[in-house]
Amino acid sequence: MNTCVRLTRSLVKGIDHFTEKTGRTVAWLNLLLMLVVCTVVLLRYLLNQGSIALQESATWIHTIIFLSACAWTLKHNGHVRVDIFYRRFSPRRQALVNALGSLFLLLPVCVLIGVMSWEYVSQSWAIRETSQEAGGLPALYLLKSLILVLTVTLILQGVAEALRNLLILTGHDTPPADAENLPRETA
């Protein structure tokens, strides 16, 4: 087997493994989010008590989940797709659409988001931004940094998707039996 193909498969497998581990780890935060929201509701409506920090922590956890799991969602074909034509395409044509979409849409948009948010995040770090609410959570700059985490993880998974589809297009890999509906699991 060609060394380039082996390296490409290895890179795709490594990125997929990282994305899978990250997604599965972040998924546990859903349980924490549910507990925090239930606690906020119980405190407010049963005990007539409120906590700005607890309410903000629900927003933080929600943000962490969404910004950290976007690459995992991409890996598992979980993003919304308008597939009026796509579902009728052959697996090779789907691979072409996926490769071109990754290279010319996903990756440039991720780079744009990263570039445009860099100053926003760095200004937040410069002033060590905290919550504007009295009793709110400190270190808001850490939360804002997740925008950059989003771009890096999506770029990594976008590269893996593009490479995977290029392997299919060049005949060095085969698409799954039902390319649009089967999640890709890593061993």
PEQUI-V505278 format. One record per residue. RES is the residue in three letters. PHI is phi in whole degrees, -180 to 180 (none if undefined). OMEGA is omega as a letter, one per 30 degrees, with the letter a starting at -180 (NA if undefined). D_FIRST is the distance of its C-alpha to the first C-alpha in whole Angstrom. Layout:
BEGIN
[[RES/PHI/OMEGA/D_FIRST] [RES/PHI/OMEGA/D_FIRST]]
END
This chain:
BEGIN
[[MET/none/a/0] [ASN/-59/a/4] [THR/-61/l/6] [CYS/-63/l/9] [VAL/-66/l/7] [ARG/-62/l/7] [LEU/-64/l/10] [THR/-64/l/12] [ARG/-61/l/11] [SER/-64/l/13] [LEU/-63/l/16] [VAL/-61/l/16] [LYS/-62/l/17] [GLY/-64/l/19] [ILE/-65/l/21] [ASP/-59/l/21] [HIS/-63/l/22] [PHE/-60/a/25] [THR/-63/a/26] [GLU/-63/l/27] [LYS/-62/l/28] [THR/-61/a/31] [GLY/-62/a/32] [ARG/-68/l/32] [THR/-68/a/34] [VAL/-65/a/36] [ALA/-58/l/37] [TRP/-64/l/39] [LEU/-67/l/42] [ASN/-62/l/43] [LEU/-64/l/45] [LEU/-61/l/46] [LEU/-60/l/47] [MET/-62/l/49] [LEU/-64/l/51] [VAL/-65/a/52] [VAL/-65/l/53] [CYS/-61/l/55] [THR/-64/l/56] [VAL/-60/a/57] [VAL/-65/l/59] [LEU/-63/l/61] [LEU/-61/a/62] [ARG/-72/a/63] [TYR/-94/l/65] [LEU/-99/a/66] [LEU/-108/a/67] [ASN/56/l/68] [GLN/-117/l/66] [GLY/-135/l/63] [SER/-144/l/60] [ILE/-60/a/59] [ALA/-61/l/56] [LEU/-68/l/55] [GLN/-64/l/55] [GLU/-65/l/53] [SER/-64/l/51] [ALA/-64/l/50] [THR/-64/l/49] [TRP/-62/a/47] [ILE/-62/l/45] [HIS/-59/l/44] [THR/-64/l/43] [ILE/-59/a/41] [ILE/-60/a/39] [PHE/-69/a/39] [LEU/-75/a/38] [SER/-89/a/35] [ALA/-106/l/34] [CYS/-63/l/33] [ALA/-66/l/29] [TRP/-63/l/29] [THR/-64/l/31] [LEU/-62/a/29] [LYS/-58/a/26] [HIS/-99/l/28] [ASN/53/a/29] [GLY/-94/l/32] [HIS/-78/l/34] [VAL/-65/a/36] [ARG/-137/l/34] [VAL/-89/a/37] [ASP/-117/l/34] [ILE/-57/a/37] [PHE/-99/a/34] [TYR/-55/a/31] [ARG/-65/l/32] [ARG/-89/a/32] [PHE/-72/l/29] [SER/-69/l/26] [PRO/-56/l/23] [ARG/-68/l/21] [ARG/-69/l/24] [GLN/-62/l/25] [ALA/-62/l/21] [LEU/-64/l/23] [VAL/-61/a/26] [ASN/-64/l/25] [ALA/-64/a/22] [LEU/-66/l/25] [GLY/-62/l/28] [SER/-66/a/26] [LEU/-72/a/26] [PHE/-108/l/29] [LEU/-120/a/31] [LEU/-60/a/30] [LEU/-64/l/29] [PRO/-63/l/32] [VAL/-66/l/34] [CYS/-63/l/33] [VAL/-63/l/33] [LEU/-61/l/37] [ILE/-60/l/38] [GLY/-62/a/37] [VAL/-66/a/39] [MET/-69/a/42] [SER/-92/a/42] [TRP/-57/a/42] [GLU/-66/l/45] [TYR/-58/a/46] [VAL/-71/a/45] [SER/-67/l/46] [GLN/-65/l/49] [SER/-64/l/49] [TRP/-66/a/48] [ALA/-61/a/50] [ILE/-101/a/53] [ARG/48/a/52] [GLU/-55/l/53] [THR/-126/l/54] [SER/-61/l/55] [GLN/-82/a/58] [GLU/-88/l/60] [ALA/-66/a/62] [GLY/84/l/61] [GLY/-81/a/57] [LEU/-78/l/54] [PRO/-81/l/53] [ALA/59/l/50] [LEU/-61/l/49] [TYR/-60/l/47] [LEU/-67/l/45] [LEU/-64/l/45] [LYS/-65/l/44] [SER/-65/l/41] [LEU/-64/l/39] [ILE/-62/l/39] [LEU/-72/l/37] [VAL/-62/l/35] [LEU/-56/a/34] [THR/-66/a/33] [VAL/-66/a/31] [THR/-68/l/29] [LEU/-68/l/29] [ILE/-63/l/27] [LEU/-58/a/25] [GLN/-69/l/24] [GLY/-63/l/25] [VAL/-63/l/22] [ALA/-61/l/20] [GLU/-65/l/21] [ALA/-62/a/20] [LEU/-65/l/17] [ARG/-59/a/16] [ASN/-72/l/18] [LEU/-67/l/16] [LEU/-62/l/13] [ILE/-65/a/15] [LEU/-64/a/16] [THR/-89/l/13] [GLY/81/l/12] [HIS/-92/l/9] [ASP/-151/l/12] [THR/-116/l/15] [PRO/-73/l/18] [PRO/-62/a/21] [ALA/-55/l/23] [ASP/-123/a/26] [ALA/-56/a/24] [GLU/-86/a/28] [ASN/-112/a/29] [LEU/-84/l/27] [PRO/-70/l/26] [ARG/-92/l/23] [GLU/-98/l/23] [THR/-108/a/21] [ALA/-83/NA/21]]
END
